[in-house]
Amino acid sequence: MSPPLTTSHTTFFLRITKKQTSCMEWSGRSNVRRLSHPRQLAARVVQGTNCLPPPFAEYASLLFDVVFLGGKKLVVFFTISSKKKKKKKKKKMSKDKRSAEEITPQKRKRVSNYEGESSIVEGDYLARMLTSKAQDMAKVTDVGKAIVTSEKLGLDVYYKREDTQVTFSHHLRTAFSLVAGLSAEERTRPIVAAGIGNFVQGIAVSFKHLNIPMDSLTLVIPQTAAGIQLTRLKEFTCKTVIHGADVFEAEAEARKLASQQQGKTLQMTVGGTAIESQGTIAVELLRQLADIKTIYVGVGSGALLASVVSYVSQIHPDITVVGVEATGNNSLSRSLSQGKLLTIDTPLNHFVEGTATPIANNCAFDILSEHKQHRIITVTDDEVCAAIKTVFNDTRAILEPAGALAVAGLKQEASKNMISKQGKVVAILGSANMEFNTLRSIAERCEETEHLVTVSLPEEKGSFKQMYSHIYPSQVTEFSYRFNDSNERAIVFMSFQAPTKKDAEDLVGRLNKGGFRTNLLTDNEMAKSHARYLVGGRGAPRDERLIRFSFPENTEALSVFLSSLPEFINITLFHYRNHGADFGKVLVGFDVPIDQELGFQQFLTNVNHEHIEETTNAVYRLFLR
């Protein structure tokens, strides 16, 4: 482990190529002093020795980071700490009030947090990333190829697995850095930490790891925190306060409590510690993988995106970094577009709870305001659900929605042919604290090839079979229909499989040409979330019989069933939903005249599907009869 920085340190930039080697002092954006003996120094650095050649004899220690670029050039950033500590005059800095009018790149090139942290110019983050305390606890997460997705998209896709940290989230890095940075005196005072569940969980784990008494710790989390995170926090003896509708309100409560207790506040969305600690992800990534072309990063407060942008811009400026926001959680992109920090006053998207922050990190805003060559895109909830399934197919891991944002953005741009096939593409998987009950909703919406439609067809015998002839051999995954004698035409809710939206539109065109008025509802949120479950109601014919079948899950089963229907039988209700099992559950209503009872029983025998009659079921009589 590299020794910590002392009060006096200098960072150097060493470039080695086949033709020449140069070494210069690094000061953020400029190399201000050229140093001698670069090749001798290079050899020592690459060998990892602390025995430095002249003119570095007066320095006590060497901290270095080696990055390979394209196999032709070697870049080394390293820091040497002086034996002699130089006294520097402390400049008084006003505390950041986080005003949208005050926090602008034009008015402040340096950044600070609420606690009056020493100012940092962006270049200084480099040394801080390389020596961040986050590395003392956070593990170096794997980078693995996404084989299934690479083949499907025709790209060389890799995942950086931050979901495998001990807290299943990259926020552990920031949480541990903040806790480890507490002085001995501060550790004896009350500590109040606030943030999303992943962050405060990291704070609690860090306290335990460093053997700091838990009774001095209070955690403040918003009311929208996932149950799985609240359950985990019960393992610790610290106090937990649930307050506010979002992270901003939770942080405000934390500052209030800390002031009352004369303690210290640790916040997720404020200050440079989040930048330097999350930057260790970029440091690891560039060490682990060469020839990276694009990196996709999920965006909440923007700290992770800014840290990757900051490090990559200085080490490997040819790499493009793409931030991915969830619909509704766009505090960062809105602030950047307006040139000042803004607070979102519209409802946040708590489906992607891990990024539901109404205001961006102040330091992230400053950094990204000066790196406009990188971009931020927005993805829908459906794209996030599909990304969770994509990662599962590649890794068998189940991410939470916030953790899958990077993959959702990658897939969106791949579908628009916006990603070069030259070089590697990396998505950072942020977190995997998935609420189990949420999986039901995700499973309903993760199918990119499933398309929802309404179909209007004549309310007469045989029309259902005729309609299906235009769909076959496409797989029908959902079907909801109820007989209504007040209308001349029946309305059906139906979902089917089609590889692309264009294929779905072609199928809709065939249905319309066949006389079945059809509307594609793929982008209709109300239909997907609510209306599909409300189709039906009373309206049963006098002689209706209700049968529950078990159908094999294949494209032939429905076609065979419809073909076997006798002409005297009219379907009055049909409900089916594919749930991924070997057999699907289908509820069917039949209008069976009394004089055709024998023929109906013969049909049930011949259809050769397990079935149960539900005509006497109390629920049927209450709601459908």
LUMDOMI-412516 format. One record per residue (C-alpha): residue in one letter; x, y, z. Coordinates in nm, 3 decimals. Example, Ala and Ser with C-alpha at 12.3 -4.5 7.8 and 13.67 -1.06 7.14 Angstrom:
BEGIN
NODE  code       c1       c2       c3
NODE     a    1.230   -0.450    0.780
NODE     s    1.367   -0.106    0.714
% end
This chain:
BEGIN
NODE  code       c1       c2       c3
NODE     m    0.000    0.000    0.000
NODE     s    0.133    0.342   -0.094
NODE     p    0.229    0.571    0.199
NODE     p    0.000    0.870    0.256
NODE     l    0.085    1.213    0.124
NODE     t    0.264    1.444    0.365
NODE     t    0.201    1.815    0.394
NODE     s    0.467    1.883    0.131
NODE     h    0.452    1.685   -0.190
NODE     t    0.510    1.725   -0.560
NODE     t    0.355    1.529   -0.844
NODE     f    0.557    1.453   -1.158
NODE     f    0.464    1.346   -1.507
NODE     l    0.692    1.094   -1.677
NODE     r    0.642    1.003   -2.044
NODE     i    0.840    0.723   -2.204
NODE     t    0.837    0.654   -2.578
NODE     k    1.068    0.462   -2.805
NODE     k    1.248    0.781   -2.910
NODE     q    1.272    0.979   -2.588
NODE     t    1.188    0.999   -2.221
NODE     s    1.087    1.321   -2.048
NODE     c    0.995    1.407   -1.692
NODE     m    0.827    1.726   -1.582
NODE     e    0.664    1.860   -1.269
NODE     w    0.287    1.834   -1.293
NODE     s    0.067    2.125   -1.190
NODE     g   -0.284    2.035   -1.299
NODE     r   -0.301    2.167   -1.654
NODE     s    0.065    2.243   -1.728
NODE     n    0.403    2.080   -1.696
NODE     v    0.595    2.362   -1.533
NODE     r    0.943    2.229   -1.470
NODE     r    1.146    1.986   -1.680
NODE     l    1.359    1.746   -1.474
NODE     s    1.690    1.579   -1.554
NODE     h    1.788    1.211   -1.568
NODE     p    1.450    1.095   -1.702
NODE     r    1.564    0.752   -1.826
NODE     q    1.739    0.665   -1.502
NODE     l    1.434    0.779   -1.309
NODE     a    1.206    0.584   -1.542
NODE     a    1.394    0.263   -1.476
NODE     r    1.370    0.312   -1.099
NODE     v    0.998    0.395   -1.119
NODE     v    0.908    0.097   -1.338
NODE     q    1.109   -0.134   -1.109
NODE     g    0.911    0.003   -0.813
NODE     t    1.211    0.108   -0.610
NODE     n    1.214    0.394   -0.359
NODE     c    1.587    0.447   -0.404
NODE     l    1.579    0.761   -0.613
NODE     p    1.859    0.895   -0.831
NODE     p    1.974    1.260   -0.829
NODE     p    1.824    1.520   -0.824
NODE     f    1.568    1.338   -0.606
NODE     a    1.800    1.238   -0.321
NODE     e    1.635    1.479   -0.079
NODE     y    1.297    1.309   -0.118
NODE     a    1.184    1.045    0.127
NODE     s    0.925    0.839   -0.057
NODE     l    0.788    0.769   -0.400
NODE     l    0.425    0.704   -0.492
NODE     f    0.368    0.609   -0.851
NODE     d    0.105    0.494   -1.095
NODE     v    0.189    0.325   -1.424
NODE     v   -0.047    0.344   -1.722
NODE     f    0.019    0.175   -2.057
NODE     l   -0.112    0.347   -2.368
NODE     g   -0.148    0.147   -2.688
NODE     g    0.172   -0.050   -2.633
NODE     k    0.386    0.232   -2.774
NODE     k    0.394    0.484   -2.494
NODE     l    0.423    0.457   -2.118
NODE     v    0.294    0.732   -1.890
NODE     v    0.376    0.741   -1.521
NODE     f    0.228    0.978   -1.268
NODE     f    0.404    0.970   -0.934
NODE     t    0.432    1.177   -0.620
NODE     i    0.740    1.229   -0.405
NODE     s    0.712    1.354   -0.051
NODE     s    0.969    1.590    0.098
NODE     k    1.146    1.523    0.429
NODE     k    1.122    1.891    0.511
NODE     k    0.775    2.023    0.573
NODE     k    0.721    2.370    0.438
NODE     k    0.487    2.599    0.623
NODE     k    0.215    2.745    0.409
NODE     k   -0.013    3.031    0.493
NODE     k   -0.370    2.918    0.523
NODE     k   -0.614    3.111    0.316
NODE     k   -0.952    3.180    0.468
NODE     m   -1.229    3.032    0.259
NODE     s   -1.597    3.099    0.295
NODE     k   -1.816    2.795    0.337
NODE     d   -2.005    2.684    0.034
NODE     k   -2.373    2.781    0.070
NODE     r   -2.454    2.582   -0.241
NODE     s   -2.631    2.868   -0.411
NODE     a   -2.714    2.818   -0.776
NODE     e   -2.609    3.177   -0.844
NODE     e   -2.274    3.149   -0.657
NODE     i   -2.158    2.809   -0.777
NODE     t   -2.051    2.870   -1.136
NODE     p   -1.727    2.786   -1.317
NODE     q   -1.681    3.156   -1.398
NODE     k   -1.698    3.261   -1.032
NODE     r   -1.508    2.968   -0.882
NODE     k   -1.241    2.762   -1.055
NODE     r   -1.166    2.590   -0.726
NODE     v   -1.407    2.367   -0.538
NODE     s   -1.486    2.312   -0.171
NODE     n   -1.742    2.133    0.045
NODE     y   -1.972    2.241    0.323
NODE     e   -1.708    2.176    0.585
NODE     g   -1.468    2.430    0.436
NODE     e   -1.239    2.166    0.284
NODE     s   -0.914    2.294    0.137
NODE     s   -0.961    2.416   -0.216
NODE     i   -0.877    2.181   -0.501
NODE     v   -0.800    2.258   -0.861
NODE     e   -0.889    1.975   -1.092
NODE     g   -0.529    1.871   -1.158
NODE     d   -0.475    1.812   -0.787
NODE     y   -0.731    1.531   -0.799
NODE     l   -0.480    1.319   -0.986
NODE     a   -0.246    1.270   -0.691
NODE     r   -0.542    1.238   -0.456
NODE     m   -0.697    0.960   -0.668
NODE     l   -0.370    0.770   -0.680
NODE     t   -0.332    0.785   -0.301
NODE     s   -0.699    0.775   -0.198
NODE     k   -0.788    0.608    0.130
NODE     a   -1.065    0.426   -0.058
NODE     q   -0.807    0.169   -0.165
NODE     d   -0.758    0.062    0.197
NODE     m   -1.099   -0.106    0.206
NODE     a   -1.259   -0.116   -0.137
NODE     k   -1.137   -0.410   -0.340
NODE     v   -1.007   -0.385   -0.694
NODE     t   -1.314   -0.500   -0.882
NODE     d   -1.292   -0.724   -1.186
NODE     v   -1.325   -0.615   -1.547
NODE     g   -1.479   -0.891   -1.757
NODE     k   -1.599   -0.924   -2.113
NODE     a   -1.976   -0.926   -2.168
NODE     i   -1.971   -1.215   -2.415
NODE     v   -2.345   -1.236   -2.490
NODE     t   -2.389   -0.861   -2.529
NODE     s   -2.071   -0.825   -2.736
NODE     e   -2.196   -1.081   -2.985
NODE     k   -2.543   -0.931   -2.998
NODE     l   -2.428   -0.572   -3.050
NODE     g   -2.120   -0.648   -3.259
NODE     l   -1.902   -0.457   -3.011
NODE     d   -1.622   -0.541   -2.769
NODE     v   -1.812   -0.478   -2.443
NODE     y   -1.669   -0.506   -2.091
NODE     y   -1.816   -0.461   -1.743
NODE     k   -1.638   -0.301   -1.446
NODE     r   -1.799   -0.490   -1.154
NODE     e   -1.850   -0.236   -0.873
NODE     d   -2.158   -0.436   -0.774
NODE     t   -1.922   -0.691   -0.615
NODE     q   -1.797   -0.461   -0.336
NODE     v   -1.876   -0.576    0.019
NODE     t   -2.175   -0.338    0.024
NODE     f   -2.265   -0.426   -0.338
NODE     s   -2.212   -0.062   -0.437
NODE     h   -1.939    0.175   -0.556
NODE     h   -2.050    0.422   -0.285
NODE     l   -1.836    0.223   -0.041
NODE     r   -1.532    0.407   -0.180
NODE     t   -1.664    0.751   -0.088
NODE     a   -1.807    0.637    0.244
NODE     f   -1.480    0.480    0.358
NODE     s   -1.272    0.779    0.242
NODE     l   -1.487    1.016    0.447
NODE     v   -1.475    0.799    0.758
NODE     a   -1.102    0.724    0.727
NODE     g   -1.037    1.096    0.685
NODE     l   -1.184    1.178    1.027
NODE     s   -0.923    1.303    1.272
NODE     a   -0.877    1.144    1.614
NODE     e   -1.061    1.437    1.771
NODE     e   -1.350    1.414    1.520
NODE     r   -1.393    1.044    1.592
NODE     t   -1.478    1.127    1.952
NODE     r   -1.756    1.365    1.843
NODE     p   -2.105    1.276    1.716
NODE     i   -2.103    1.194    1.345
NODE     v   -2.417    1.237    1.134
NODE     a   -2.410    1.087    0.784
NODE     a   -2.679    1.132    0.518
NODE     g   -2.737    0.992    0.172
NODE     i   -2.902    0.712   -0.019
NODE     g   -2.910    0.366    0.135
NODE     n   -2.597    0.246   -0.047
NODE     f   -2.394    0.537    0.090
NODE     v   -2.503    0.522    0.455
NODE     q   -2.458    0.144    0.449
NODE     g   -2.099    0.210    0.342
NODE     i   -2.057    0.455    0.632
NODE     a   -2.173    0.193    0.882
NODE     v   -1.948   -0.077    0.736
NODE     s   -1.652    0.166    0.742
NODE     f   -1.710    0.252    1.109
NODE     k   -1.706   -0.120    1.190
NODE     h   -1.394   -0.180    0.979
NODE     l   -1.204    0.101    1.156
NODE     n   -1.333    0.001    1.503
NODE     i   -1.492    0.341    1.564
NODE     p   -1.768    0.326    1.829
NODE     m   -2.108    0.296    1.663
NODE     d   -2.287    0.484    1.941
NODE     s   -2.145    0.812    1.807
NODE     l   -2.295    0.755    1.460
NODE     t   -2.636    0.866    1.333
NODE     l   -2.748    0.776    0.979
NODE     v   -3.015    0.982    0.802
NODE     i   -3.179    0.830    0.496
NODE     p   -3.481    0.942    0.291
NODE     q   -3.821    0.775    0.322
NODE     t   -3.776    0.621   -0.022
NODE     a   -3.486    0.397    0.087
NODE     a   -3.523    0.031   -0.011
NODE     g   -3.629   -0.219    0.250
NODE     i   -3.324   -0.435    0.180
NODE     q   -3.099   -0.146    0.289
NODE     l   -3.300   -0.076    0.605
NODE     t   -3.274   -0.443    0.694
NODE     r   -2.896   -0.435    0.652
NODE     l   -2.865   -0.127    0.874
NODE     k   -3.036   -0.312    1.159
NODE     e   -2.718   -0.522    1.187
NODE     f   -2.538   -0.216    1.326
NODE     t   -2.589   -0.050    1.662
NODE     c   -2.586    0.305    1.525
NODE     k   -2.897    0.523    1.526
NODE     t   -3.097    0.539    1.203
NODE     v   -3.326    0.833    1.121
NODE     i   -3.567    0.816    0.827
NODE     h   -3.638    1.167    0.710
NODE     g   -3.736    1.353    0.394
NODE     a   -3.862    1.271    0.049
NODE     d   -3.516    1.270   -0.110
NODE     v   -3.142    1.289   -0.039
NODE     f   -3.142    1.670   -0.028
NODE     e   -3.394    1.677    0.258
NODE     a   -3.207    1.398    0.439
NODE     e   -2.881    1.593    0.416
NODE     a   -3.050    1.906    0.549
NODE     e   -3.174    1.710    0.849
NODE     a   -2.825    1.567    0.902
NODE     r   -2.672    1.916    0.913
NODE     k   -2.939    2.021    1.162
NODE     l   -2.871    1.721    1.388
NODE     a   -2.494    1.769    1.366
NODE     s   -2.532    2.134    1.465
NODE     q   -2.749    2.042    1.764
NODE     q   -2.503    1.775    1.878
NODE     q   -2.191    1.983    1.797
NODE     g   -2.083    1.700    1.570
NODE     k   -1.964    1.657    1.212
NODE     t   -2.167    1.587    0.899
NODE     l   -2.070    1.336    0.629
NODE     q   -2.264    1.393    0.306
NODE     m   -2.281    1.199   -0.017
NODE     t   -2.351    1.478   -0.266
NODE     v   -2.107    1.746   -0.152
NODE     g   -1.733    1.807   -0.181
NODE     g   -1.423    1.672   -0.349
NODE     t   -1.382    1.353   -0.145
NODE     a   -1.645    1.188   -0.363
NODE     i   -1.443    1.278   -0.674
NODE     e   -1.107    1.149   -0.553
NODE     s   -1.251    0.827   -0.407
NODE     q   -1.466    0.740   -0.710
NODE     g   -1.165    0.824   -0.926
NODE     t   -0.997    0.507   -0.801
NODE     i   -1.241    0.318   -1.024
NODE     a   -1.095    0.494   -1.329
NODE     v   -0.740    0.435   -1.202
NODE     e   -0.808    0.061   -1.173
NODE     l   -0.986    0.042   -1.506
NODE     l   -0.704    0.195   -1.710
NODE     r   -0.456   -0.037   -1.540
NODE     q   -0.672   -0.342   -1.611
NODE     l   -0.774   -0.282   -1.972
NODE     a   -0.599   -0.131   -2.273
NODE     d   -0.745    0.011   -2.595
NODE     i   -1.060    0.155   -2.433
NODE     k   -1.264    0.372   -2.667
NODE     t   -1.574    0.463   -2.462
NODE     i   -1.673    0.440   -2.095
NODE     y   -2.039    0.452   -1.984
NODE     v   -2.116    0.575   -1.632
NODE     g   -2.446    0.598   -1.441
NODE     v   -2.523    0.947   -1.312
NODE     g   -2.686    1.058   -0.988
NODE     s   -2.506    1.346   -0.818
NODE     g   -2.242    1.324   -1.092
NODE     a   -1.941    1.242   -0.871
NODE     l   -1.860    0.912   -1.044
NODE     l   -1.892    1.066   -1.390
NODE     a   -1.677    1.366   -1.298
NODE     s   -1.406    1.150   -1.144
NODE     v   -1.381    0.928   -1.452
NODE     v   -1.382    1.232   -1.682
NODE     s   -1.114    1.406   -1.472
NODE     y   -0.877    1.108   -1.465
NODE     v   -0.930    1.001   -1.826
NODE     s   -0.890    1.356   -1.959
NODE     q   -0.545    1.380   -1.802
NODE     i   -0.421    1.026   -1.861
NODE     h   -0.590    0.917   -2.183
NODE     p   -0.780    1.208   -2.346
NODE     d   -0.873    0.997   -2.651
NODE     i   -1.132    0.807   -2.441
NODE     t   -1.491    0.930   -2.457
NODE     v   -1.693    0.921   -2.135
NODE     v   -2.074    0.907   -2.152
NODE     g   -2.289    0.981   -1.848
NODE     v   -2.630    0.811   -1.831
NODE     e   -2.918    0.967   -1.639
NODE     a   -3.258    0.813   -1.564
NODE     t   -3.566    0.997   -1.686
NODE     g   -3.659    1.252   -1.418
NODE     n   -3.325    1.233   -1.234
NODE     n   -3.146    1.491   -1.447
NODE     s   -3.018    1.749   -1.198
NODE     l   -2.667    1.736   -1.346
NODE     s   -2.753    1.776   -1.715
NODE     r   -3.002    2.055   -1.638
NODE     s   -2.743    2.239   -1.431
NODE     l   -2.479    2.209   -1.701
NODE     s   -2.718    2.334   -1.967
NODE     q   -2.799    2.642   -1.754
NODE     g   -2.441    2.704   -1.641
NODE     k   -2.524    2.694   -1.270
NODE     l   -2.629    2.443   -1.005
NODE     l   -3.005    2.394   -1.010
NODE     t   -3.235    2.212   -0.771
NODE     i   -3.496    1.993   -0.939
NODE     d   -3.842    2.094   -0.818
NODE     t   -4.028    1.827   -1.016
NODE     p   -4.092    1.474   -0.881
NODE     l   -3.784    1.250   -0.892
NODE     n   -3.781    0.903   -1.043
NODE     h   -3.763    0.677   -0.738
NODE     f   -3.771    0.362   -0.950
NODE     v   -3.402    0.444   -1.003
NODE     e   -3.367    0.539   -0.635
NODE     g   -2.988    0.530   -0.630
NODE     t   -2.972    0.837   -0.857
NODE     a   -3.272    1.030   -0.723
NODE     t   -3.080    1.342   -0.614
NODE     p   -3.242    1.685   -0.671
NODE     i   -2.906    1.865   -0.690
NODE     a   -2.570    1.764   -0.836
NODE     n   -2.237    1.746   -0.655
NODE     n   -2.080    2.093   -0.662
NODE     c   -1.731    1.967   -0.748
NODE     a   -1.867    1.740   -1.022
NODE     f   -2.048    2.037   -1.172
NODE     d   -1.726    2.241   -1.185
NODE     i   -1.524    1.962   -1.348
NODE     l   -1.786    1.870   -1.609
NODE     s   -1.845    2.235   -1.697
NODE     e   -1.489    2.239   -1.834
NODE     h   -1.506    1.906   -2.018
NODE     k   -1.793    1.951   -2.260
NODE     q   -1.646    1.710   -2.513
NODE     h   -1.805    1.430   -2.310
NODE     r   -2.183    1.388   -2.308
NODE     i   -2.480    1.294   -2.091
NODE     i   -2.776    1.096   -2.226
NODE     t   -3.111    0.993   -2.076
NODE     v   -3.269    0.646   -2.067
NODE     t   -3.623    0.533   -1.989
NODE     d   -3.733    0.295   -1.713
NODE     d   -3.801    0.028   -1.975
NODE     e   -3.445    0.060   -2.107
NODE     v   -3.316    0.024   -1.749
NODE     c   -3.525   -0.293   -1.700
NODE     a   -3.392   -0.436   -2.026
NODE     a   -3.036   -0.353   -1.915
NODE     i   -3.086   -0.547   -1.588
NODE     k   -3.182   -0.851   -1.795
NODE     t   -2.885   -0.794   -2.028
NODE     v   -2.639   -0.796   -1.738
NODE     f   -2.808   -1.104   -1.594
NODE     n   -2.763   -1.288   -1.925
NODE     d   -2.394   -1.198   -1.922
NODE     t   -2.306   -1.246   -1.555
NODE     r   -2.604   -1.409   -1.374
NODE     a   -2.594   -1.105   -1.142
NODE     i   -2.905   -0.896   -1.074
NODE     l   -2.836   -0.523   -1.058
NODE     e   -3.060   -0.262   -0.902
NODE     p   -3.195   -0.004   -1.152
NODE     a   -2.932    0.259   -1.068
NODE     g   -2.654    0.004   -1.115
NODE     a   -2.771   -0.080   -1.469
NODE     l   -2.785    0.276   -1.605
NODE     a   -2.449    0.252   -1.782
NODE     v   -2.555   -0.061   -1.972
NODE     a   -2.888    0.098   -2.065
NODE     g   -2.704    0.396   -2.215
NODE     l   -2.457    0.173   -2.397
NODE     k   -2.740   -0.027   -2.556
NODE     q   -2.930    0.287   -2.652
NODE     e   -2.635    0.434   -2.838
NODE     a   -2.547    0.097   -2.992
NODE     s   -2.900    0.078   -3.137
NODE     k   -2.838    0.418   -3.300
NODE     n   -2.496    0.311   -3.436
NODE     m   -2.325    0.582   -3.228
NODE     i   -2.047    0.356   -3.094
NODE     s   -1.731    0.286   -3.290
NODE     k   -1.654   -0.080   -3.343
NODE     q   -1.286    0.003   -3.304
NODE     g   -1.166   -0.036   -2.948
NODE     k   -1.327   -0.156   -2.629
NODE     v   -1.647   -0.026   -2.469
NODE     v   -1.681   -0.036   -2.089
NODE     a   -1.990   -0.002   -1.869
NODE     i   -1.939    0.054   -1.496
NODE     l   -2.190   -0.159   -1.304
NODE     g   -2.262    0.058   -1.003
NODE     s   -2.470   -0.137   -0.752
NODE     a   -2.680   -0.447   -0.688
NODE     n   -2.894   -0.379   -0.380
NODE     m   -3.208   -0.494   -0.555
NODE     e   -3.539   -0.497   -0.369
NODE     f   -3.672   -0.847   -0.442
NODE     n   -4.033   -0.734   -0.483
NODE     t   -3.922   -0.494   -0.758
NODE     l   -3.828   -0.790   -0.976
NODE     r   -4.194   -0.848   -1.059
NODE     s   -4.222   -0.508   -1.225
NODE     i   -3.884   -0.542   -1.395
NODE     a   -3.972   -0.883   -1.539
NODE     e   -4.290   -0.732   -1.688
NODE     r   -4.101   -0.455   -1.861
NODE     c   -3.759   -0.591   -1.949
NODE     e   -3.855   -0.756   -2.277
NODE     e   -3.723   -0.536   -2.554
NODE     t   -3.878   -0.768   -2.812
NODE     e   -4.227   -0.763   -2.655
NODE     h   -4.480   -0.519   -2.799
NODE     l   -4.822   -0.430   -2.660
NODE     v   -5.116   -0.355   -2.893
NODE     t   -5.491   -0.308   -2.889
NODE     v   -5.686   -0.488   -3.160
NODE     s   -6.046   -0.420   -3.259
NODE     l   -6.222   -0.720   -3.415
NODE     p   -6.581   -0.815   -3.498
NODE     e   -6.774   -0.965   -3.204
NODE     e   -6.856   -1.285   -3.392
NODE     k   -6.753   -1.650   -3.406
NODE     g   -6.424   -1.722   -3.580
NODE     s   -6.284   -1.367   -3.566
NODE     f   -6.033   -1.459   -3.297
NODE     k   -5.895   -1.744   -3.507
NODE     q   -5.882   -1.523   -3.817
NODE     m   -5.694   -1.250   -3.628
NODE     y   -5.437   -1.498   -3.501
NODE     s   -5.368   -1.617   -3.855
NODE     h   -5.216   -1.272   -3.927
NODE     i   -4.992   -1.295   -3.620
NODE     y   -4.866   -1.654   -3.649
NODE     p   -4.582   -1.763   -3.623
NODE     s   -4.495   -1.469   -3.392
NODE     q   -4.511   -1.564   -3.025
NODE     v   -4.811   -1.420   -2.837
NODE     t   -4.703   -1.345   -2.479
NODE     e   -5.019   -1.183   -2.341
NODE     f   -5.385   -1.179   -2.437
NODE     s   -5.675   -1.009   -2.255
NODE     y   -6.029   -1.011   -2.395
NODE     r   -6.382   -0.996   -2.253
NODE     f   -6.711   -1.038   -2.436
NODE     n   -6.919   -0.719   -2.445
NODE     d   -7.267   -0.742   -2.599
NODE     s   -7.305   -0.362   -2.606
NODE     n   -7.045   -0.317   -2.879
NODE     e   -7.038   -0.440   -3.235
NODE     r   -6.661   -0.484   -3.215
NODE     a   -6.450   -0.645   -2.942
NODE     i   -6.134   -0.480   -2.804
NODE     v   -5.834   -0.701   -2.725
NODE     f   -5.515   -0.618   -2.533
NODE     m   -5.234   -0.832   -2.671
NODE     s   -4.854   -0.859   -2.652
NODE     f   -4.637   -1.040   -2.905
NODE     q   -4.270   -1.097   -2.975
NODE     a   -4.094   -0.910   -3.258
NODE     p   -3.715   -0.862   -3.287
NODE     t   -3.735   -0.487   -3.353
NODE     k   -3.989   -0.208   -3.339
NODE     k   -3.995   -0.206   -3.721
NODE     d   -4.090   -0.575   -3.723
NODE     a   -4.368   -0.494   -3.476
NODE     e   -4.490   -0.211   -3.699
NODE     d   -4.493   -0.448   -3.999
NODE     l   -4.708   -0.698   -3.806
NODE     v   -4.946   -0.418   -3.703
NODE     g   -4.969   -0.323   -4.069
NODE     r   -5.071   -0.679   -4.162
NODE     l   -5.345   -0.677   -3.899
NODE     n   -5.481   -0.344   -4.020
NODE     k   -5.485   -0.466   -4.381
NODE     g   -5.675   -0.773   -4.264
NODE     g   -5.954   -0.555   -4.122
NODE     f   -5.840   -0.559   -3.758
NODE     r   -5.789   -0.205   -3.637
NODE     t   -5.462   -0.220   -3.437
NODE     n   -5.270    0.037   -3.232
NODE     l   -4.908   -0.014   -3.116
NODE     l   -4.869    0.078   -2.746
NODE     t   -4.498    0.011   -2.694
NODE     d   -4.441    0.367   -2.570
NODE     n   -4.772    0.413   -2.386
NODE     e   -4.686    0.422   -2.015
NODE     m   -5.047    0.413   -1.887
NODE     a   -5.132    0.113   -2.100
NODE     k   -4.825   -0.084   -1.989
NODE     s   -4.855   -0.001   -1.619
NODE     h   -5.231   -0.002   -1.565
NODE     a   -5.478   -0.055   -1.848
NODE     r   -5.349   -0.401   -1.942
NODE     y   -5.458   -0.525   -1.597
NODE     l   -5.802   -0.361   -1.604
NODE     v   -5.939   -0.510   -1.926
NODE     g   -6.258   -0.707   -1.868
NODE     g   -6.556   -0.671   -1.636
NODE     r   -6.905   -0.808   -1.633
NODE     g   -7.090   -0.902   -1.950
NODE     a   -7.100   -1.280   -1.950
NODE     p   -7.356   -1.456   -2.170
NODE     r   -7.616   -1.665   -1.989
NODE     d   -7.455   -1.997   -2.082
NODE     e   -7.090   -1.898   -2.023
NODE     r   -6.852   -2.163   -1.891
NODE     l   -6.513   -2.064   -1.743
NODE     i   -6.219   -2.306   -1.784
NODE     r   -5.861   -2.266   -1.661
NODE     f   -5.603   -2.441   -1.884
NODE     s   -5.232   -2.516   -1.864
NODE     f   -5.074   -2.462   -2.207
NODE     p   -4.721   -2.557   -2.312
NODE     e   -4.514   -2.240   -2.368
NODE     n   -4.458   -2.267   -2.744
NODE     t   -4.590   -2.096   -3.056
NODE     e   -4.781   -2.405   -3.172
NODE     a   -4.997   -2.454   -2.860
NODE     l   -5.235   -2.160   -2.915
NODE     s   -5.267   -2.228   -3.286
NODE     v   -5.360   -2.595   -3.224
NODE     f   -5.608   -2.495   -2.953
NODE     l   -5.789   -2.244   -3.176
NODE     s   -5.799   -2.489   -3.466
NODE     s   -5.966   -2.752   -3.248
NODE     l   -6.257   -2.527   -3.142
NODE     p   -6.597   -2.655   -3.268
NODE     e   -6.799   -2.411   -3.477
NODE     f   -7.080   -2.395   -3.220
NODE     i   -6.846   -2.259   -2.946
NODE     n   -6.786   -1.884   -2.911
NODE     i   -6.499   -1.753   -2.694
NODE     t   -6.626   -1.489   -2.450
NODE     l   -6.317   -1.438   -2.232
NODE     f   -5.949   -1.503   -2.286
NODE     h   -5.664   -1.415   -2.051
NODE     y   -5.304   -1.534   -2.084
NODE     r   -4.966   -1.403   -1.972
NODE     n   -4.628   -1.560   -2.038
NODE     h   -4.437   -1.587   -1.707
NODE     g   -4.139   -1.783   -1.834
NODE     a   -4.252   -2.123   -1.701
NODE     d   -4.276   -2.446   -1.901
NODE     f   -4.655   -2.421   -1.892
NODE     g   -4.862   -2.103   -1.919
NODE     k   -5.186   -2.044   -1.730
NODE     v   -5.479   -1.955   -1.955
NODE     l   -5.830   -1.857   -1.847
NODE     v   -6.096   -1.903   -2.120
NODE     g   -6.470   -1.834   -2.125
NODE     f   -6.697   -2.027   -2.365
NODE     d   -7.057   -1.958   -2.464
NODE     v   -7.197   -2.314   -2.458
NODE     p   -7.566   -2.365   -2.542
NODE     i   -7.732   -2.625   -2.319
NODE     d   -7.801   -2.856   -2.613
NODE     q   -7.427   -2.860   -2.699
NODE     e   -7.300   -2.976   -2.359
NODE     l   -7.197   -3.319   -2.487
NODE     g   -6.998   -3.168   -2.775
NODE     f   -6.829   -2.927   -2.536
NODE     q   -6.717   -3.208   -2.305
NODE     q   -6.583   -3.395   -2.608
NODE     f   -6.384   -3.084   -2.705
NODE     l   -6.227   -3.063   -2.357
NODE     t   -6.124   -3.427   -2.381
NODE     n   -5.975   -3.391   -2.727
NODE     v   -5.783   -3.069   -2.657
NODE     n   -5.544   -3.272   -2.437
NODE     h   -5.452   -2.984   -2.199
NODE     e   -5.483   -3.003   -1.823
NODE     h   -5.788   -2.797   -1.726
NODE     i   -6.010   -2.704   -1.430
NODE     e   -6.362   -2.561   -1.455
NODE     e   -6.400   -2.231   -1.263
NODE     t   -6.765   -2.152   -1.346
NODE     t   -6.864   -2.183   -0.978
NODE     n   -6.563   -1.986   -0.848
NODE     a   -6.680   -1.709   -0.612
NODE     v   -6.437   -1.453   -0.761
NODE     y   -6.576   -1.517   -1.109
NODE     r   -6.929   -1.458   -0.988
NODE     l   -6.833   -1.140   -0.799
NODE     f   -6.636   -0.964   -1.073
NODE     l   -6.694   -1.127   -1.411
NODE     r   -7.040   -1.278   -1.414
% end
